[in-house]
Amino acid sequence: MFLNCSFHRASVKLSRMYSSNWQLKVAIASLTLPVVFSSVSEAQVSPTLKTKELQAKNFVGSMNKAQQVYYAEKAGFTSSVSNLLVYMGLQIKPDAANYSYSIAMVKKGTVFNYGVSKQANLKSFVGGVFLVGNKTQTILCINAAPGKTKPANPTNTKGVLACGANTAKVTQ
């Protein structure tokens, strides 16, 4: 009860103070409203963007795993997204609405799987599958900034995998 009375007194004093100074009210509103509306619009857009990026992350991660299985059975990687999809029965469209998926074989024992954004506000992904000794190892990386650029390839230095420039490692 005491807190309610104290809060009521404080709110009455503030309202009297603000009602006498309409310029202060306008200044506060002009500073507060853009922050409120930008927060609301970000909250509405962010889940959609995160969902799209999560799908791409999962697709590229699945491509990495499929390449590992393909290598174990065929003693090599495939450079064809269609071939990988048919072989593994994955439900990934190589040319989806928000991302374009592709594969690049650099040298024997190394393959890169890409999910490159078609939207300026989405981040792109690259997965690397490397033959290290007689086992395959994978890494999944995300571009540091959103955009339509292909991420830099990950590297393998004596069995230590690392993401390329301007990318960061993500967990699968």
C-alpha positions as CSV (number, residue, x, y, z in Angstrom):
1,M,0.0,0.0,0.0
2,F,2.8,2.4,0.9
3,L,4.5,1.7,-2.4
4,N,1.2,2.4,-4.3
5,C,0.8,5.8,-2.6
6,S,4.4,6.7,-3.2
7,F,4.2,5.8,-6.8
8,H,0.9,7.7,-7.2
9,R,2.4,10.9,-5.6
10,A,5.5,10.6,-7.9
11,S,3.4,10.2,-11.0
12,V,1.1,13.1,-10.1
13,K,4.2,15.4,-9.5
14,L,5.7,14.2,-12.9
15,S,2.5,14.8,-14.8
16,R,2.1,18.3,-13.3
17,M,5.7,19.1,-14.2
18,Y,5.4,17.8,-17.7
19,S,2.0,19.3,-18.4
20,S,3.4,22.8,-17.6
21,N,6.2,22.3,-20.0
22,W,4.8,21.1,-23.4
23,Q,8.1,21.6,-25.1
24,L,9.7,19.1,-22.8
25,K,6.9,16.6,-23.7
26,V,7.5,17.1,-27.4
27,A,11.3,16.6,-26.9
28,I,10.8,13.4,-24.9
29,A,8.3,12.0,-27.4
30,S,10.6,12.8,-30.4
31,L,13.5,11.0,-28.7
32,T,11.4,8.1,-27.4
33,L,9.2,7.2,-30.3
34,P,11.9,6.3,-32.9
35,V,13.5,4.0,-30.3
36,V,10.3,2.3,-29.5
37,F,9.3,1.8,-33.2
38,S,12.7,0.7,-34.3
39,S,12.7,-1.9,-31.5
40,V,9.3,-3.1,-32.5
41,S,10.2,-3.4,-36.2
42,E,13.5,-5.2,-35.3
43,A,11.6,-7.6,-33.1
44,Q,9.2,-8.4,-35.9
45,V,11.9,-8.8,-38.6
46,S,14.6,-10.6,-36.5
47,P,12.7,-13.9,-36.0
48,T,12.1,-14.2,-39.7
49,L,15.7,-13.5,-40.6
50,K,16.9,-15.8,-37.9
51,T,14.7,-18.6,-39.3
52,K,15.9,-18.1,-42.8
53,E,19.5,-18.1,-41.6
54,L,18.9,-21.1,-39.4
55,Q,17.5,-23.1,-42.4
56,A,20.6,-22.2,-44.5
57,K,22.9,-23.1,-41.6
58,N,21.1,-26.5,-41.3
59,F,21.2,-27.1,-45.0
60,V,25.0,-26.4,-45.3
61,G,25.6,-28.5,-42.2
62,S,23.6,-31.4,-43.8
63,M,25.6,-31.0,-47.0
64,N,28.8,-31.4,-44.9
65,K,27.5,-34.6,-43.3
66,A,26.3,-35.9,-46.6
67,Q,29.7,-35.3,-48.1
68,Q,31.3,-37.3,-45.2
69,V,28.9,-40.2,-45.9
70,Y,29.5,-40.0,-49.6
71,Y,33.3,-40.0,-49.1
72,A,33.0,-43.0,-46.8
73,E,31.1,-45.0,-49.4
74,K,32.7,-43.7,-52.7
75,A,36.2,-42.8,-51.5
76,G,35.7,-39.2,-52.9
77,F,33.5,-36.2,-52.7
78,T,31.0,-35.0,-55.1
79,S,30.9,-31.5,-56.8
80,S,27.3,-31.7,-57.8
81,V,24.6,-30.5,-55.4
82,S,22.0,-32.5,-57.4
83,N,24.1,-35.6,-57.1
84,L,24.5,-35.1,-53.4
85,L,20.8,-34.5,-52.9
86,V,19.8,-37.6,-54.9
87,Y,22.4,-39.7,-53.2
88,M,21.4,-38.7,-49.7
89,G,17.7,-38.0,-50.3
90,L,18.1,-34.4,-48.9
91,Q,15.3,-32.0,-49.4
92,I,17.4,-29.0,-50.4
93,K,16.7,-26.9,-53.5
94,P,20.0,-25.8,-55.0
95,D,18.4,-22.5,-56.0
96,A,16.0,-21.6,-53.1
97,A,14.2,-18.3,-52.6
98,N,16.7,-16.8,-50.1
99,Y,19.9,-18.8,-50.7
100,S,21.8,-20.4,-53.5
101,Y,23.5,-23.6,-52.7
102,S,26.7,-24.9,-54.4
103,I,29.7,-27.1,-54.0
104,A,33.4,-26.4,-54.9
105,M,36.1,-29.1,-54.9
106,V,39.5,-27.4,-54.4
107,K,41.8,-30.4,-54.4
108,K,41.5,-34.1,-53.6
109,G,40.4,-34.4,-50.0
110,T,38.8,-31.0,-49.7
111,V,35.3,-29.8,-50.6
112,F,33.4,-26.6,-49.8
113,N,29.6,-26.4,-49.5
114,Y,28.0,-22.9,-49.8
115,G,24.8,-21.3,-48.9
116,V,25.1,-17.8,-50.4
117,S,22.4,-15.3,-49.5
118,K,20.3,-13.7,-52.2
119,Q,19.2,-11.0,-49.8
120,A,21.3,-8.1,-48.6
121,N,20.1,-8.6,-45.0
122,L,21.0,-12.3,-44.6
123,K,24.3,-13.9,-43.8
124,S,25.9,-16.5,-46.0
125,F,27.4,-19.8,-44.9
126,V,30.3,-22.1,-46.0
127,G,31.0,-25.6,-44.9
128,G,34.3,-27.3,-45.4
129,V,34.9,-31.1,-45.4
130,F,38.6,-32.1,-45.2
131,L,40.3,-35.4,-45.4
132,V,42.7,-35.4,-42.4
133,G,44.7,-38.6,-42.2
134,N,42.1,-41.3,-43.1
135,K,39.1,-39.4,-41.5
136,T,37.0,-36.6,-42.7
137,Q,36.6,-33.4,-40.5
138,T,34.0,-30.7,-41.0
139,I,33.7,-27.0,-40.1
140,L,30.8,-24.6,-40.6
141,C,31.3,-20.9,-40.9
142,I,29.1,-17.8,-41.2
143,N,29.9,-14.5,-42.8
144,A,30.5,-11.8,-40.2
145,A,28.2,-9.3,-42.1
146,P,25.0,-9.8,-44.0
147,G,25.2,-9.6,-47.8
148,K,25.3,-11.5,-51.0
149,T,29.0,-12.3,-51.0
150,K,30.3,-15.8,-50.9
151,P,32.2,-16.5,-47.7
152,A,35.9,-17.1,-47.6
153,N,36.8,-20.8,-47.6
154,P,37.9,-22.4,-44.3
155,T,41.4,-23.7,-44.0
156,N,43.1,-26.9,-42.8
157,T,46.5,-26.4,-41.3
158,K,48.0,-29.7,-40.2
159,G,44.5,-31.0,-39.1
160,V,43.4,-27.8,-37.4
161,L,40.4,-26.4,-39.2
162,A,39.7,-22.6,-39.1
163,C,37.2,-20.3,-40.7
164,G,38.4,-17.9,-43.4
165,A,38.6,-14.1,-43.3
166,N,35.5,-12.3,-42.1
167,T,33.8,-15.5,-41.1
168,A,33.1,-17.1,-37.8
169,K,32.7,-20.7,-36.7
170,V,29.2,-21.9,-35.9
171,T,28.1,-25.0,-34.1
172,Q,26.2,-27.6,-36.1
